[in-house]
Amino acid sequence: MTTLTTQEGNRIFYKDRGPREVRPIMSYLDWPLSADDRDNQMLFLLGKDYRVIAHDRRGHGRTEQTDTGNEMDTYASDVAELVRELDLKDAVHVGHSTGGGRVIRYIARSGPGRASKAALMGKTRGWLK
């Protein structure tokens, strides 16, 4: 299991697929979903020569349950730590529903060169057709 331990000591589960030298796409999911729910989209994007990263938001999937930090600022901080750990540059950040809120919060706080584009999605089915 691939995890990042945050500065607070919480473990964040993530999937990182594809070559490291190509443009990364970071996928943010709706509140009840896990990284596994993006496997089909990840396979599609891998076939288009992208690196794809999906993570389980704090308190969901295989990411550690916490009593604190279950709000947008901490979610954005968790993403910032993951982006730094994976050394993502010029990434496309794609969010669905509440994942879109996390995209906006992360990009508003991210350092230069980490994000190149943002895509906010309202539907989970068919967004890559």
Secondary structure, DSSP 8 states (H G I E B T S, - for coil): --EEE-TTS-EEEEEEES-TTS-EEEEE--TT--GGGGHHHHHHHHHTT-EEEEE--TTSTTS---SS--SHHHHHHHHHHHHHHHT--SEEEEEETHHHHHHHHHHHH--TTSEEEEEEES-SSSTT-
